[in-house]
């Protein structure tokens, strides 16, 4: 169950980070969820990419661990 939750969290981080990065690339003035950082365009874009990467790694790791336990095929 723990790995299922971690895989869902990873997927949410992936989607949120990717959506934020795409939105920022289209509209440079709208910083989305990370507007509280006041990091500017480049800083916010880097944070969105890092959140996306963390989400991908977390979801992949959780999937592999669940697979090793026999919960996935």
C-alpha distances in whole Angstrom, upper triangle without the diagonal:
4,5,5,6,9,10,11,13,14,16,17,19,20,21,23,24,26,27,29,30,32,33,35,36,38,39,40,40,37,34,32,29,30,34,33,33,37,37,39,38,37,35,33,33,32,29,28,28,26,23,23,23,20,18,19,18,15,14,15,14,10,11,13,11,9,12,13,11,12,9,12,16
4,5,5,6,9,10,11,12,14,15,17,18,20,21,22,24,26,27,28,30,32,33,35,36,37,38,38,35,32,30,27,28,31,31,31,34,34,36,36,35,32,30,30,29,26,25,25,23,21,21,20,17,16,17,16,12,12,14,12,9,11,13,10,9,13,13,12,14,11,13,17
4,5,5,6,9,10,10,12,14,15,16,18,20,21,22,24,25,27,28,30,31,33,34,36,36,37,34,31,29,26,27,31,31,30,34,33,35,34,33,31,29,29,27,25,24,23,21,19,19,18,15,13,14,13,10,9,10,9,5,7,9,7,6,10,11,10,12,9,11,14
4,5,5,6,9,10,11,12,14,15,17,18,20,21,23,24,26,27,29,30,32,33,34,35,36,33,30,28,25,27,30,30,30,34,33,35,34,33,31,29,29,28,25,24,23,22,19,18,19,16,14,14,14,11,9,11,11,7,8,11,10,8,11,13,12,12,9,10,14
4,5,5,6,9,10,11,12,14,15,16,18,20,21,22,24,26,27,28,30,32,32,33,34,30,28,25,22,24,27,27,27,31,31,33,32,31,29,27,27,26,23,22,22,20,17,17,18,15,12,14,14,11,9,12,12,9,10,13,12,11,14,16,15,16,13,14,17
4,5,5,6,9,10,10,12,14,15,16,18,20,21,22,24,26,27,28,30,31,32,32,29,26,24,21,22,26,26,26,29,28,30,30,29,27,25,24,23,20,19,19,17,14,14,14,12,9,11,11,7,7,10,9,6,9,11,10,10,13,15,15,16,14,14,18
4,5,5,6,9,10,10,12,14,15,16,18,20,21,22,24,26,27,29,30,31,32,29,26,24,21,23,26,27,26,30,29,30,29,28,27,24,24,23,20,19,18,17,14,13,13,11,9,9,10,7,4,7,8,5,6,10,10,9,12,14,14,15,12,12,15
4,5,5,6,9,10,11,12,14,15,16,18,20,21,22,24,26,27,28,29,30,27,24,22,19,21,24,25,25,28,28,29,28,28,26,24,23,23,20,18,18,17,14,13,15,13,9,11,12,9,7,11,12,9,10,13,14,12,15,18,17,18,15,14,17
4,5,5,6,9,10,10,12,14,15,16,18,20,21,22,24,26,27,27,28,25,22,19,17,18,21,22,22,25,25,26,26,25,23,21,21,20,17,15,16,15,11,11,13,10,7,10,11,8,7,11,12,10,12,15,15,14,17,19,19,20,18,17,20
4,5,5,6,9,10,10,12,14,15,16,18,20,21,22,24,25,26,27,24,21,19,17,18,22,22,22,25,24,25,24,23,22,19,19,18,15,14,14,12,9,9,9,7,4,6,7,5,4,8,9,8,10,13,13,14,16,18,19,20,17,17,19
4,5,5,6,9,10,11,12,14,15,16,18,20,21,23,24,25,26,23,21,18,17,18,22,23,23,26,25,26,24,24,22,20,19,19,16,14,14,14,11,9,11,10,6,7,10,8,6,9,12,11,11,14,15,15,17,19,20,21,18,16,19
4,5,5,6,8,10,10,12,14,15,16,18,20,21,22,23,24,20,18,15,13,15,19,20,20,23,23,24,22,22,21,18,18,18,15,13,14,14,10,9,12,11,7,10,12,10,9,13,15,13,14,18,18,18,20,23,23,24,21,20,22
4,6,5,6,8,10,10,12,14,15,16,18,20,21,21,22,19,16,14,12,13,17,18,17,20,20,21,20,19,18,15,14,14,12,9,10,10,6,6,9,7,5,8,10,9,9,12,14,13,15,18,19,19,21,23,24,25,22,21,24
4,6,5,6,8,10,11,12,14,15,16,18,20,20,22,19,17,15,14,15,18,20,19,22,20,21,19,19,18,15,14,14,12,9,9,9,7,4,7,7,5,6,9,9,9,11,13,14,14,17,19,19,20,23,24,25,22,21,22
4,6,5,6,8,10,11,12,14,15,16,18,19,20,17,16,13,13,14,17,19,19,22,21,21,19,19,19,16,14,15,14,10,11,12,9,7,10,11,8,9,13,13,11,14,17,16,17,20,21,21,22,25,26,27,24,22,24
4,6,5,6,9,10,10,12,14,15,16,17,18,15,12,10,9,11,14,16,16,18,18,18,17,17,16,13,12,13,11,8,10,11,8,7,11,11,9,11,14,14,13,16,18,18,19,22,23,23,25,28,28,29,26,25,27
4,5,5,6,9,10,11,12,14,15,15,17,14,12,10,9,10,13,15,15,17,16,16,14,14,13,10,9,10,8,5,6,8,5,5,8,9,8,10,13,13,14,16,18,18,19,22,23,24,25,28,29,30,27,26,28
4,5,5,6,8,10,11,12,14,15,17,15,13,12,12,13,15,18,17,19,18,17,15,15,15,12,10,11,10,7,7,10,8,6,9,11,10,10,14,15,14,16,19,19,20,22,24,25,26,28,30,30,28,26,27
4,5,5,6,8,10,11,12,14,15,12,11,9,10,12,14,17,17,19,18,17,15,16,16,12,11,13,12,8,10,13,11,9,13,14,13,14,17,18,17,19,22,22,22,25,27,27,28,31,32,32,30,28,29
4,6,5,6,9,10,10,11,12,9,8,6,7,8,11,13,13,15,14,14,12,13,12,9,8,11,9,6,9,11,10,9,13,14,13,15,18,18,18,21,23,23,24,27,28,29,30,33,34,34,32,30,32
4,5,5,6,9,10,10,12,11,9,9,11,10,12,15,15,15,14,13,10,10,11,8,6,8,9,5,7,10,10,9,12,14,14,15,17,19,19,21,23,24,25,27,29,29,30,33,34,35,33,31,32
4,5,5,6,9,10,13,11,11,11,13,13,15,18,18,18,17,15,12,13,14,12,9,12,12,9,10,13,13,11,14,17,16,16,19,21,20,22,25,26,26,28,30,31,31,34,36,36,34,31,33
4,5,5,6,8,10,8,8,8,11,12,12,16,16,16,16,14,11,13,14,11,10,13,13,10,12,15,14,14,17,19,18,19,22,23,23,25,27,28,28,31,33,33,34,37,38,38,36,34,35
4,5,5,5,7,6,6,8,11,10,11,14,14,14,13,11,8,10,11,8,7,11,11,9,11,14,14,14,17,19,18,20,22,23,24,26,28,29,30,32,34,34,35,38,39,40,37,36,37
4,6,6,9,9,10,12,14,14,14,18,17,17,15,13,9,10,13,11,8,12,13,11,12,15,16,15,17,20,20,20,23,25,25,26,29,30,30,32,34,35,36,38,40,41,38,36,37
4,6,9,9,11,12,15,16,16,19,19,18,17,15,11,13,16,13,12,15,16,14,15,18,18,17,20,23,22,23,26,27,27,28,31,32,32,34,37,37,38,40,42,42,40,38,39
4,6,6,8,10,14,14,13,17,17,16,16,13,10,13,15,12,12,15,16,14,16,19,19,19,22,24,23,24,27,28,28,30,33,33,34,36,38,39,40,42,44,44,42,40,41
4,6,7,10,14,13,12,15,15,13,12,9,7,10,12,10,10,13,14,13,15,18,18,19,21,23,23,25,27,28,29,31,33,34,35,37,38,39,40,43,44,45,43,41,42
4,6,9,13,12,10,13,14,12,12,9,8,11,13,11,12,15,16,15,17,20,20,20,23,25,25,26,29,30,30,32,34,35,36,38,40,41,42,44,46,47,44,42,44
4,6,9,10,8,12,12,12,12,10,9,13,13,10,11,15,14,13,16,18,17,18,21,22,22,24,27,27,28,30,32,32,33,36,37,38,39,42,43,44,41,39,41
4,7,6,5,9,9,9,9,8,8,11,10,7,9,12,11,10,13,15,14,15,18,19,19,22,24,24,25,27,29,30,31,33,34,35,37,39,40,41,38,37,39
4,6,6,9,10,11,12,12,11,14,13,9,11,13,12,10,14,15,13,15,18,18,18,20,23,23,23,26,28,28,29,32,33,33,35,37,38,39,36,35,37
4,6,7,9,11,12,13,13,15,13,10,12,14,11,10,13,14,12,13,17,16,16,19,21,20,21,24,25,25,27,30,30,31,33,35,36,37,34,33,35
4,5,6,8,9,10,11,12,10,7,9,11,8,8,12,12,11,13,16,16,16,19,21,20,22,24,25,26,28,30,31,31,34,35,36,38,35,34,37
4,5,6,8,9,10,12,11,8,11,13,11,11,15,16,14,17,19,19,20,23,24,24,25,28,29,30,31,34,34,35,37,39,40,41,39,38,40
4,6,8,10,13,14,12,10,13,15,12,13,17,17,15,18,21,20,21,24,25,25,26,29,30,30,32,34,35,35,38,40,40,42,39,39,41
4,5,8,11,12,9,8,11,12,10,12,15,14,14,17,19,18,20,23,24,23,25,28,28,29,31,33,34,35,37,39,39,41,39,38,41
4,6,9,11,8,8,12,13,12,13,16,17,17,19,21,21,23,25,26,27,28,31,32,32,34,36,37,38,40,42,43,45,42,41,44
4,7,7,5,6,9,10,9,12,14,14,15,17,19,19,21,23,24,25,27,29,30,31,33,35,35,37,39,40,41,43,41,40,42
4,6,6,6,8,10,11,12,14,15,16,18,20,21,22,24,26,27,28,30,31,33,34,36,37,39,40,42,43,45,43,41,43
4,6,5,6,9,10,11,12,14,15,17,18,20,21,23,24,26,27,29,30,32,33,35,36,37,39,41,42,44,41,40,41
4,6,5,6,9,10,11,12,14,15,16,18,20,21,22,24,26,27,28,30,32,33,34,36,37,39,41,42,40,39,40
4,5,5,6,9,10,11,12,14,15,16,18,20,21,22,24,26,27,28,30,32,33,34,36,37,39,41,39,37,39
4,5,5,6,9,10,10,12,14,15,16,18,20,21,22,24,26,27,28,30,31,33,34,36,37,39,37,35,37
4,5,5,6,9,10,11,12,14,15,17,18,20,21,23,24,26,27,29,30,32,33,35,36,38,36,34,36
4,5,5,6,9,10,10,12,14,15,16,18,20,21,22,24,26,27,28,30,31,33,35,36,34,33,35
4,5,5,6,9,10,10,12,14,15,16,18,20,21,22,24,26,27,28,30,31,33,34,32,31,33
4,5,5,6,9,10,11,12,14,15,16,18,20,21,22,24,26,27,28,30,32,33,31,29,31
4,5,5,6,9,10,11,12,14,15,17,18,20,21,23,24,26,27,29,30,32,30,28,30
4,5,5,6,9,10,11,12,14,15,16,18,20,21,22,24,26,27,29,30,29,27,29
4,5,5,6,9,10,10,12,14,15,16,18,20,21,22,24,26,27,28,26,25,27
4,5,5,6,9,10,11,12,14,15,16,18,20,21,22,24,26,27,25,23,25
4,5,5,6,8,10,11,12,14,15,16,18,20,21,22,24,26,24,23,24
4,6,5,6,8,10,10,12,14,15,16,18,20,21,22,24,23,21,24
4,6,5,6,8,10,10,12,14,15,16,18,20,21,22,20,19,21
4,6,5,6,8,10,11,12,14,15,16,18,20,21,19,18,19
4,6,5,6,8,10,11,12,14,15,16,18,20,19,17,19
4,5,5,6,8,10,11,12,14,15,17,18,17,16,18
4,6,5,6,9,10,11,12,14,15,16,14,13,16
4,5,5,6,9,10,10,12,14,15,14,12,14
4,5,5,6,9,10,11,12,14,14,13,15
4,5,5,6,8,10,11,12,11,11,13
4,5,5,6,9,10,11,9,8,10
4,5,5,6,9,10,10,8,10
4,5,5,6,9,9,9,12
4,5,5,6,5,6,9
4,5,5,5,4,6
4,5,7,8,9
4,6,8,10
4,6,7
4,7
4
